[in-house]
Amino acid sequence: MRTVARAHDLRALVDDARAIGSRVGFVPTMGYFHAGHRSLMRAARAENDFVVVSLFVNPLQFGPTEDLSAYPSDLDRDSAAAEAEGVDVLFTPTTEEIYPRPIVTTVHVDGLTNGLCGRSRPTHFDGVTTVVAKLFSMVGPCRAYFGRKDAQQLAVVRRMAEDLDLPVEVIGCPLVREPDGLAMSSRNAYLEPDDRRAAAILSRALHEAAAEVANGERDADSVHRVLTGLIATEPRVQLDYAEVVDAHDLTPVTKITGDVLVAVAANVGRGRLIDNMTVSVGPHSVDVDLGVVARETERV
Ligand code: AMP
């Protein structure tokens, strides 16, 4: 594995790989790897000849009161994990490399960014799409792997790539969970033991809501009540939102039919946690996608 910090060096390595016919897989991250990140690297490794992982804590996507300065990092551990997953290039730029001068050009995806996390983090998605557009430009034609843990981010990035004709195929990968169901997140490192235990209510509430839908519930308000009622039993978990939306355009639905995203966000201790599931309701079937639990060997 090569580790490079300059965009110029990244471009040269990826151009060389493409010149000999390699298909390029790309995994953008903010580091502090866990099994969720590693599952994206593994998917990229399985489906491509040359794998690039970027590790950049992007200041543009943090609000003024958010946790940018406290965001966890451990470059040595992350390098070892990326190497173990067979990554070819780890791109670790400085902030000056990505933003050499104040940025006056940003990418905004309308509509999809208004609700869910966009409501309480109004500048967040512009920060994400701007840095992802820059990273896509540096890496060039590739398949890019994103986790369904960040379902709104995935929808927003996919739409950006389509609208701007970027030469990137955006691929969504399963949400990876801890054994007690908590969605893996670098931010889980912030949780005190009591908060860590309490945080599991989010996935328990989603499981309960999934069971209601599997039993025939089709009223979004009822599913919403199940979620909020259960989450309210944990005083350490301060709900930001629980929403039932169309999985494609992210607009609220009243009836659960077709592909529906059920998403929650909450503040727990110092951390802001998100979780979700997708239910696909057809005339004769209900499919629930709650993601996967990381195997023992994959937990880091
Ligand atoms: P982050 O480093 O948190 O910005 O995440 C980098 C990528 O990893 C994003 O595509 C995330 O959606 C993905 N990711 C983070 N946590 C998980 C998880 N628990 N399961 C699957 N993908 C994840």
Boltz pocket constraint, residues with backbone or C-beta under 6 A from the ligand:
constraints:
  - pocket:
      binder: B
      contacts: [[A, 28], [A, 29], [A, 30], [A, 31], [A, 35], [A, 36], [A, 37], [A, 39], [A, 40], [A, 145], [A, 146], [A, 147], [A, 148], [A, 149], [A, 150], [A, 173], [A, 174], [A, 175], [A, 176], [A, 177], [A, 183], [A, 184], [A, 185], [A, 186]]
      max_distance: 6.0
